[in-house]
C-alpha cells in the first residue's frame, strides 16, 4: 500500500486504496552530485541579485502556486490520502509564508554598520554583510510534503542560496510538480528536486553546504552525525509527543474540541499532534464525555473532493503498525478504549481512539505514535500535570487550557517545549515571526522567527581604517613593536584607568 523504492524506481501508491499512482526514477548519488553541481553554478548569479530582485521571482512563483492550486491539491490528496479539506491547507500556508518572507527578507539581509566598541575599533569602519550558503539541502517527510519543503526552501532562496529539495520517497509527486513550476515562471535555475529514499538523502547531505531536515528523531541524529563529519551546519525539526493540560477553570467544551482536532488532524500524523492529555480531576468526567461525543461524530474514509470525510488513512504500513503496537500495548496493560481501539479491517485506516486509565509506563505515553489516538490521564493538580508533561524525551510544543491566562502563562514557563499554545492548538504554526523548533529530542535550531532568512546566510565582517587610511603601516614587526611600546608608555602615564573606563 505504500511506496516501494527499488534500485531504480519508486512506485507511489495511494495510502487510501493501495492503487498505483505513478512510478518515478530513483536518483542515485551520481545524479545528486550532478544536480548540486549545476545549482552551484546558477547560485552565483542568484546571490548577485539584490534581495528585492529575488523577492520579485518569489512573488511570481507565489502566483504560479495560486494559479495551479487545484491540480497541486489534487495530487497531494492522491499521494497522501488526506481528506480534501486537509489537502487544501498546504498551499495557502505557503503563500502566506512567501508573503511574510518577501516582506521581511530585504531588511534582514541589508548591510549593517554595528556600533563600534573599544579604542582600536574606534579607528575602523565596520561593515557587516550577510552572504548565503551556496547550496542548501532540504529533506522532508511525507506528512506535509509540499508545505514543509517550501517552508524551508523559501527563506533559503530569499537569502540567496540555491536549494535542492529531497521529498519523502512515499510522497515525491507534488513536490516535484511544484519545483517544476519554479522553472515555468522563468526564475534562475536555483531550485531543484531529487527523488529517492535514504541513500538519495545521504548524497544530498554529503554535497550541500547547509542541511535543513524535517523527519524522525532517529534519521535526524544520523544526519547530524554526517553533517558534523563535514562541519556543515544543520537544522533539525524532529518528532514530538505533545502534551495538553486542561485545568479545572478551563472552558471544557472548547478544550475537548481542541483535543480532538489536535489529535485527529491529518490522522494524527502531525509533529505537533496532541499525543497525550492531562486533565484536572474537577473537569475530567465532563471533558471525557465531550471528547467521546466528538470522536464518535468523525467520519473515517477515503475522501473525494466533496469534503465527505474528516479522518484519512495512515500514510504508510509502518506507521499503521506503530499505532497498532501502541494501542495494543496500552490495552494489554490495563487501559480502556472508550472509542475506537482497532484498525479498520483490511485497510490502512485506524479508528479514532480514546484511551483512558493510561499511565507513563505505556508506549502510548512515552513514544511518538503519529496516529489518530488520544490517551487521557486524570491528574490531581497543575503540579502533577506539569511534572507528567515534562516526563518525556521530546519537547516540541504543548497546550494549556485555563480560564486564567496568567495561570496558563505561569504553567507555560515551566513546560519543556519550544512552543506553548494557550486555549488553542497549532496556533504557533501560524505565527511566522516567532521561532518554531523543538527542545530535547525534538530538534536543534528552529525555522521561522526573525532570523529564519538569516540562518541560511553567513555573516561576514569587513573592517577597514576610518582615520588616515593611507598612512597606516601594517608591516608586521613594526606594528607589533609599536603596539607594545604604546602600551608600556601608556601604563607608565597612568593610562590603565583610561583603558578600564573607555575600552
Ligand atoms: P524519516 O526520518 O523516516 O524520513 C524523513 C526524510 O528523511 C525522508 O525524505 C527520507 O527519505 C529521508 N531520509 C531517511 N534516511 C535518511 C538518511 N540516512 N540521510 C538523509 N535522508 C534520509 O521521517 P518520516 O517517517 O518521513 O516523517 C515522520 C517524522 O517526521 C515524525 O517523527 C514527525 O514527528 C517528524 N516531523 C517533524 C516535523 C517538525 O517540524 N518538527 C514536521 C513534520 C514531521
Boltz pocket constraint, residues with backbone or C-beta under 6 A from the ligand:
constraints:
  - pocket:
      binder: B
      contacts: [[A, 139], [A, 140], [A, 141], [A, 142], [A, 143], [A, 144], [A, 148], [A, 166], [A, 167], [A, 168], [A, 169], [A, 196], [A, 197], [A, 198], [A, 199], [A, 200], [A, 201], [A, 202], [A, 205], [A, 214], [A, 215], [A, 216], [A, 217], [A, 218], [A, 219], [A, 220], [A, 222], [A, 223], [A, 237], [A, 238], [A, 239], [A, 240], [A, 270], [A, 271], [A, 368], [A, 370], [A, 396], [A, 438], [A, 442], [A, 443]]
      max_distance: 6.0
